[in-house]
């Protein structure tokens, strides 16, 4: 039992290492391209930057499939926080930055962030099907504390 | 650029530290620190193998050679396919032998198979050679690049210590597994950076260079072709070769020298400590011969043509456009070196600890004691590395030049261990001795010492354009074959046969496929980087079967390289999947014992020496009969097993 526990810990670390090994270079490449896009004011660099992130996301899904796992709670939380932070930063930039910067950034970055969200949603629909993908966001039903709500015929999932 | 570069390097350090801490947290047994529990994830080895191959070429060094010599220097990268073949075959058999006979390190495997302490010492010597001068040379170059990139804000010596400490801390905390996990990420980053920087440079920088324009090399250098099969020149420092150094024989011998990195103890240890699965095959076929060799052959000439003055000048030109892109170029150069340093120093320190300290000095260490000892060894290793890199860069460079060729001299020993039972211990030792001598005297190490002490030699480095590894291996193989014929019925043949019979129970292959495979491999080698490679000079531009001239817009040699790179991938695929070396499966059955059993006490001369140092006040062991060391004689360990008569207290031999 203890050995199994240790083995699962090692497996989790290995998977985590692989996921990080995929994301770290992708984020660096995305940063370089984003930097180029910002300095050059050319939209293709932004496309490249967001493509790097999307590719890393695809690689992450492949890792999940190969290792027969899903996104861990930590990964979901981290991903959500980063996406929300980026969106907030994006909105603040639009509100506070000079007009020239806003004009340059609003469309490519906005589309890029939107594309990321769409991509996540599409991948969830493909992985779980429309109903279960929607249920992932159905917090209200999860918050129903009555025991009866756990029953399957009443729609309980826990 | 300085600020961005430092931030990026700091993030790398934080990444390594994070994984070191994570690994340290989950390690249930302290012994896992040394070998990752022999269950390193396959994906990490898949990523690391191609980067090890590229490290053998040397990222910055290879770029400079290609920038100075053109496609003839780039052709050496075909050797990565040989690296892939060697790695997949040797790793597979060593992996099986490790599980079959309970072997912990490559030195132990070879030492116990041949029943030779001398071979274990040679392995330890190689560990030190790769961990200290070889790595110190790389570290010195990386620190020099950092000094240039920061405009002297971080001097070379300071850079050396910053890098040494930043690599030492994660290794000391997390051990072998943590280092391997971090190196896998760095390998992937290197694989992305080379094509990424090339593509970026082609988009943002002005001016057409290679392949639309000739590569900017010096006058008299044939940038687009191989300057003959062989040249009668005396060697570097004595005369100048016509058209460039990289003749077909120079390319083949340099390509084969890359196999030395597979035979380095740390690389063998990596293969030994991997989890079962398909990692060897995927790493060798798709990532090493496919991706790495492809990038080095197709992409690097384009990149190198833009950096005739080295990485730093290219980084400056990119940084002028996008600063972070300039940082990427420096990062590529620095990380190419740090990858190899971290790998060889960590692996070397762990192996020296296991081979020397744990086997001979303190054989009864507890698991926690072993972990502590390994941590101290790692600390010492990185400290000595820093010392050498900071204060002895030239000595390091001279010794570094012999690391790969000397490691290659172990090829007959490994082939004997893995495939050919008729290769005997005496033959292997004689071959290594003479081969190493030839290596040393065709490299600066031997030349400088001999010419400084005695008289000038008539040859220089790499005479006749043959790499020192080629000289050494040729005489080594000759000696091994001749000596093995004479020792076919030697007294240790029984043990070797027993071992190989047990290995055959876990076969990777069918003999028929192997025969055809070797025939194709020799043909491929002859045309890809052997004498037949000179056909590629004009084969596609001036075809021999017609008077017409083809206009491709790219040099014929480049097309030849692409063609034989693709054939090479097929060859490695065959070795890995069709023959089956790319997979490892559970080894079942009763474990076998080869060679002398593991000593539970130190040899008497070591323990008495230790007790003299430790017990200055007197010999404490004299009063305690349990502490008295066992009388073991070195020559007897190497040749005969002692027959002890119970109760007589005497030892008889024979």
Interface residues (C-beta under 8 A of the other chain):
Chain A: X2 X6 X9 X10 X13 X14 X16 X17 X18 X20 X21 X22 X24 X25 X28 X29 X31 X32 X35 X36 X39 X40
Chain B: X8 X15 X19 X22 X23 X26 X28 X37 X39 X41 X43 X44 X47 X181 X184 X185 X188 X189 X192 X193 X196 X200 X204 X321 X322 X323 X324 X325 X328
